[in-house]
Amino acid sequence: MQQRLAAQRAEEGDAMEKAVSDCLHDILEELTKDELKKFKLKLNKFKLKRDYDNIPMGKLEDASPVDMTQSLLSYYGEDYGAEVTVDVLKSINRRDLAEKLSETLRPDGLTPVPEPQQSPKPGDKDRPKGRENENPERATATASETPEWEVKDEATCPICLDYFSDPVTVDCGHSSCEICITTYCEKSEEGNHGCPICRSKMEKVNFRPNWQLASLVEKVKCRLKPGKEEKENLCERHKEKLSLFCEDDGEFICVECDKSALHKAHTVVLIKEAVQKYKGQICVHLNNLNKKKEELLGIKLNEERQSQKHQEETESVRKKIMSEFEELEKILQEQRQPLLAQLEELNKDIVKRENENVTKLFKEISFLSNLIKELKEKWQQPASEFLQDIRSTLNSW
């Protein structure tokens, strides 16, 4: 019985582990490409509990949702891995996914009672759930339990990276400052507007003011700076607040400076408007630079593939050459022995003929030696003997 209980608990543990990994993976799959990038950046720098280490950026940079899930579980385990995921999702303004994950992994299996919602407005039917639909009172209450930098992220425009100013919501559900998204659309190609966050197609005429988010921003500002007013910078000449920006001279001026002849013909705008304008332009430049970077990364990837292809082709040719030479060496090795045998036979014939010639020459030399000896003896004979048979002796040569 104890063994059966232990086996049953082990099976339940395996099922829970699978459930946690599946839940984390499903949540990460719902993030857009840009949101997944932000998730990785936040996760790499996220402040963790003691004895836990951040996952290295090298391991996160090209990680897929499956790889991310495995890394979260291997570095933090099930419980803390799920907790970290929830906190990071909140920090990138995807509280809807954070709440979804929390409810899915709720240990008691109970689903919380949903809060009463307002009647949907026309055109809001397909709007994704996100911070634009959050109750500002609830969001501010939640923010009071969240680190300051995370709270500021909730109230930050993704384009100008400053507090939202007159936030509007676009077709895909993302929000940004009205002047930021307007400037972005003006700088983009006509008729080809895409959300700067998820690249979804959007129409300028469909921008909707997000009053709840604007209220949330004001409350977050109050929370981060309770009872503290910004120190005003005063004009050294007129002792007035520097509330304007001269675009021609690139300097802050006051209302009195604007009236003076020095700035009368210059383009002067409110500091806030100048900040939004130039941040919008910087956003466009960043967008263009990111596109160029993506193009260069594509070219780099293509070059790497071409290089890999060339290396594979070179290796294939090298193997072919080595194979052909091995075949040639085999053929030459096979022909070597017969040729050497033929050469040996030829050498033997030559040696035999040479020996025969030497023997013949030796016999002839010996004959001539004997003949010379006889003639010398004849030469030394007295005249009476020398002249005898002289003719026959001469004819015998």
C-alpha positions in Angstrom: 0.0 0.0 0.0 2.8 2.4 0.9 4.5 1.7 -2.4 1.3 2.4 -4.3 0.9 5.7 -2.5 4.5 6.7 -3.2 4.1 5.8 -6.9 0.8 7.8 -7.0 2.6 10.8 -5.4 5.4 10.5 -7.9 3.0 10.5 -10.8 1.2 13.5 -9.4 4.6 15.3 -9.0 5.4 14.5 -12.7 2.0 15.8 -13.8 2.5 19.0 -11.8 6.0 19.6 -13.3 4.5 19.0 -16.8 1.6 21.4 -16.0 4.0 24.1 -14.8 6.3 23.8 -17.8 3.3 23.7 -20.2 1.7 26.8 -18.5 5.0 28.8 -18.7 5.5 27.8 -22.4 1.9 28.7 -23.3 2.2 32.1 -21.7 5.5 32.9 -23.4 4.1 31.9 -26.7 1.5 34.6 -26.4 4.1 37.3 -26.3 4.9 39.2 -29.5 8.4 39.2 -30.9 9.2 42.7 -29.3 7.5 41.7 -26.0 9.6 38.6 -25.9 12.8 40.7 -26.3 11.7 43.0 -23.5 10.9 39.9 -21.3 14.5 38.6 -21.9 16.0 42.0 -21.1 14.0 42.4 -17.9 14.6 38.8 -16.9 18.4 39.2 -17.3 18.4 42.2 -15.0 15.6 41.2 -12.7 16.3 41.6 -8.9 16.1 38.1 -7.5 16.0 36.5 -4.1 19.2 35.7 -2.3 21.1 32.6 -3.6 19.6 32.9 -7.1 21.5 34.0 -10.2 20.2 35.8 -13.3 20.1 33.8 -16.4 23.0 35.0 -18.7 22.0 37.1 -21.7 24.0 34.8 -24.0 21.6 32.0 -23.1 18.5 34.2 -23.5 19.3 36.2 -26.6 18.3 33.6 -29.2 16.2 31.4 -26.9 12.7 30.3 -28.1 9.7 30.0 -25.7 10.6 26.3 -25.2 14.3 27.2 -24.3 13.1 30.0 -22.0 10.8 27.6 -20.2 13.6 25.1 -19.6 15.9 27.8 -18.4 13.4 29.2 -16.0 12.7 25.8 -14.5 16.4 24.8 -14.3 17.5 28.1 -12.7 14.6 28.7 -10.4 12.6 25.6 -10.1 8.8 25.4 -10.5 7.5 27.7 -7.8 10.0 30.5 -7.9 10.3 30.2 -11.7 6.5 30.8 -12.0 6.8 33.7 -9.5 9.6 35.3 -11.5 7.7 34.9 -14.7 4.7 36.6 -13.2 6.8 39.6 -11.9 8.6 40.0 -15.2 5.3 39.9 -17.2 4.0 42.7 -14.9 7.2 44.7 -15.5 6.7 44.7 -19.3 3.0 45.7 -18.9 1.4 42.3 -19.6 -0.5 42.0 -16.4 -3.2 40.2 -18.3 -0.8 37.3 -18.9 0.6 37.6 -15.4 -2.9 37.2 -13.9 -3.7 34.4 -16.3 -0.5 32.4 -15.2 -1.2 33.1 -11.5 -4.8 31.8 -11.9 -3.7 28.7 -13.9 -1.1 27.7 -11.2 -3.4 28.6 -8.3 -2.7 25.7 -5.8 -6.4 25.4 -4.6 -7.6 25.1 -8.2 -10.2 27.8 -7.5 -10.9 30.5 -10.0 -11.3 33.9 -8.5 -14.5 35.8 -8.9 -14.2 38.2 -11.8 -14.5 41.9 -11.0 -17.5 43.8 -12.4 -16.6 45.3 -15.8 -17.9 48.3 -17.6 -20.1 47.8 -20.7 -17.8 47.5 -23.8 -17.7 50.5 -26.1 -18.2 50.2 -29.8 -15.0 48.9 -31.5 -13.7 47.5 -28.2 -14.9 43.9 -28.8 -11.6 42.6 -30.2 -9.4 44.8 -28.2 -6.8 42.6 -26.3 -6.8 42.7 -22.6 -4.0 44.8 -21.3 -3.2 47.8 -19.2 -5.5 50.1 -21.2 -8.4 48.0 -19.7 -7.1 48.1 -16.2 -9.0 49.7 -13.4 -6.7 52.6 -12.3 -7.6 52.2 -8.6 -6.7 48.5 -8.7 -3.6 49.2 -10.8 -2.4 51.9 -8.3 -3.1 49.6 -5.4 -1.1 46.8 -7.0 1.6 49.3 -7.9 2.0 50.1 -4.2 3.3 46.6 -3.7 5.6 46.7 -6.7 9.2 48.1 -6.9 9.4 51.7 -7.9 11.1 51.0 -11.3 8.4 48.5 -12.2 5.7 51.0 -11.3 7.4 53.6 -13.5 7.5 51.1 -16.4 3.7 50.7 -16.1 3.3 54.5 -16.8 6.0 54.8 -19.4 5.4 55.3 -23.1 7.2 52.7 -25.2 8.2 55.3 -27.8 9.5 58.3 -25.9 10.3 56.2 -22.7 8.8 59.0 -20.6 5.6 59.2 -18.6 2.5 58.9 -20.9 1.2 62.2 -22.1 -2.4 62.2 -23.4 -2.2 58.4 -24.0 -4.1 56.8 -26.9 -4.8 53.2 -27.8 -4.2 51.9 -31.3 -6.0 49.0 -33.1 -3.9 46.2 -31.6 -4.4 47.4 -28.0 -1.0 49.0 -27.3 -0.9 52.5 -25.9 1.5 55.4 -26.4 1.5 59.2 -26.2 -0.7 60.9 -28.8 2.0 63.1 -30.1 4.5 60.2 -30.2 2.3 57.9 -32.2 1.2 60.8 -34.4 4.8 61.8 -35.2 5.7 58.1 -35.8 2.9 57.8 -38.3 3.9 61.0 -40.1 7.4 59.8 -40.5 6.4 56.3 -41.6 5.5 55.5 -45.2 2.1 56.6 -46.2 -0.5 53.8 -45.9 1.9 51.4 -44.3 1.5 52.3 -40.6 2.4 49.5 -38.2 2.3 49.5 -34.4 5.9 50.4 -33.2 5.6 47.6 -30.6 4.1 44.6 -32.4 4.1 45.8 -36.0 0.4 45.1 -36.4 -1.4 47.2 -39.0 -3.1 50.3 -37.5 -5.2 53.2 -38.8 -4.6 56.7 -37.5 -8.4 57.4 -37.5 -8.9 54.6 -34.9 -6.8 56.1 -32.2 -8.8 56.2 -28.9 -8.0 58.3 -25.9 -7.1 56.0 -22.9 -8.5 57.9 -19.9 -7.9 55.1 -17.5 -4.2 54.9 -18.3 -3.9 58.7 -18.1 -5.4 58.5 -14.6 -3.1 55.7 -13.7 -0.1 57.8 -14.8 -1.1 60.7 -12.6 -1.5 58.5 -9.6 1.9 56.8 -10.2 3.5 60.2 -10.5 2.0 61.2 -7.1 3.2 57.9 -5.6 6.7 58.3 -6.8 7.0 62.0 -5.8 4.7 62.5 -2.8 4.4 66.1 -1.9 7.5 67.1 -3.8 7.5 69.7 -6.5 10.1 69.9 -9.2 12.6 72.6 -8.6 11.9 75.3 -11.2 14.7 76.6 -13.4 14.5 80.4 -13.7 15.7 82.6 -16.4 18.9 84.4 -15.2 17.8 87.6 -17.0 14.1 87.9 -16.3 13.8 85.5 -13.2 10.9 83.8 -14.9 10.3 80.1 -15.3 12.1 78.5 -18.3 9.0 77.0 -19.8 9.8 77.4 -23.5 12.4 76.0 -26.0 13.9 78.0 -28.9 14.5 75.5 -31.7 16.7 77.9 -33.6 19.1 78.5 -30.8 18.5 75.2 -29.0 18.1 76.7 -25.6 15.5 77.1 -22.8 13.8 80.5 -22.6 11.1 82.2 -20.6 8.0 84.0 -21.7 9.7 87.4 -21.6 12.6 86.1 -23.7 10.1 84.9 -26.3 8.8 88.5 -26.5 12.2 89.9 -27.1 13.6 90.8 -30.5 16.3 88.2 -30.0 13.8 85.3 -30.3 10.9 87.1 -32.0 11.5 85.5 -35.4 12.5 82.1 -34.0 10.5 78.9 -33.7 9.5 78.6 -30.0 7.5 75.8 -28.5 6.6 74.5 -25.0 9.4 72.4 -23.5 7.0 69.5 -23.2 6.0 69.7 -26.8 9.7 70.0 -27.9 10.6 66.9 -25.8 7.7 64.9 -27.3 8.6 66.1 -30.8 12.2 65.2 -30.7 11.6 62.0 -28.9 9.2 61.1 -31.6 11.9 61.8 -34.2 14.4 59.8 -32.2 11.9 57.0 -32.1 11.6 57.0 -35.9 15.4 57.0 -36.2 15.6 54.1 -33.7 13.0 52.3 -35.7 14.9 52.8 -39.0 18.2 51.8 -37.3 16.5 48.7 -35.9 15.3 47.9 -39.4 18.8 48.4 -40.8 20.2 46.2 -38.1 17.7 43.5 -38.9 18.6 43.8 -42.6 22.3 43.5 -41.7 21.6 40.6 -39.5 19.8 38.9 -42.4 22.7 39.6 -44.7 25.1 38.3 -42.0 23.0 35.2 -41.7 22.9 34.7 -45.4 26.7 35.2 -45.7 27.2 32.7 -42.9 25.0 30.2 -44.8 26.9 30.9 -48.0 30.2 30.4 -46.2 28.9 27.2 -44.7 27.7 26.0 -48.1 31.1 26.8 -49.7 32.9 25.0 -46.9 30.7 22.0 -47.4 31.4 22.1 -51.2 35.1 22.4 -50.6 35.1 19.5 -48.2 33.1 17.4 -50.8 35.7 18.2 -53.6 38.6 17.5 -51.2 37.1 14.1 -50.3 36.5 13.4 -54.1 40.2 14.2 -54.9 41.4 12.1 -52.0 39.2 9.2 -53.2 40.4 9.5 -56.8 44.1 9.5 -55.7 43.5 6.5 -53.5 42.0 4.7 -56.5 45.0 5.7 -58.6 47.4 4.5 -55.9 45.6 1.2 -55.8 45.8 0.8 -59.6 49.5 1.7 -59.6 50.2 -0.6 -56.8 48.5 -3.4 -58.7 50.6 -2.7 -61.8 53.9 -2.3 -59.9 54.6 -6.0 -59.3 54.2 -7.2 -63.0 56.3 -4.3 -64.2 59.0 -5.0 -61.7 58.9 -8.8 -62.6 59.3 -7.9 -66.3 62.2 -5.6 -65.5 63.9 -8.4 -63.6 63.5 -10.9 -66.5 64.9 -8.3 -68.9 67.9 -7.7 -66.6 68.6 -11.4 -66.4 68.6 -11.6 -70.3 71.0 -8.7 -70.5 73.3 -10.2 -67.9 73.3 -13.6 -69.7 74.1 -12.0 -73.1 76.9 -10.0 -71.5 78.4 -13.1 -69.9 78.3 -14.9 -73.2 80.0 -12.0 -75.0 82.7 -11.9 -72.3 83.3 -15.6 -72.6 83.6 -15.4 -76.4 85.9 -12.4 -76.2 88.0 -14.2 -73.6 88.5 -17.2 -76.0 89.5 -14.9 -78.9 91.9 -13.1 -76.7 93.4 -16.4 -75.5 93.7 -17.5 -79.2 95.5 -14.3 -80.2 97.8 -14.5 -77.2 98.9 -18.0 -78.2 99.4 -16.8 -81.8 101.5 -13.9 -80.7 103.6 -16.2 -78.6 104.2 -18.4 -81.6 105.2 -15.5 -83.8 107.6 -14.2 -81.2 109.2 -17.6 -80.9 109.4 -17.7 -84.7 111.0 -14.3 -84.7 113.7 -15.4 -82.4 114.6 -18.6 -84.5 117.9 -18.6 -86.5 117.6 -17.8 -90.3 117.7 -21.4 -91.4 114.7 -22.3 -89.2 113.0 -18.9 -89.5 112.6 -19.2 -93.3 111.4 -22.7 -93.2 107.7 -22.9 -93.9 107.5 -19.1 -93.7 104.8 -18.9 -96.4 102.5 -21.4 -94.7 103.0 -19.5 -91.4 102.0 -16.2 -93.0 99.0 -17.8 -94.8 97.7 -19.3 -91.5 97.0 -15.9 -90.0 
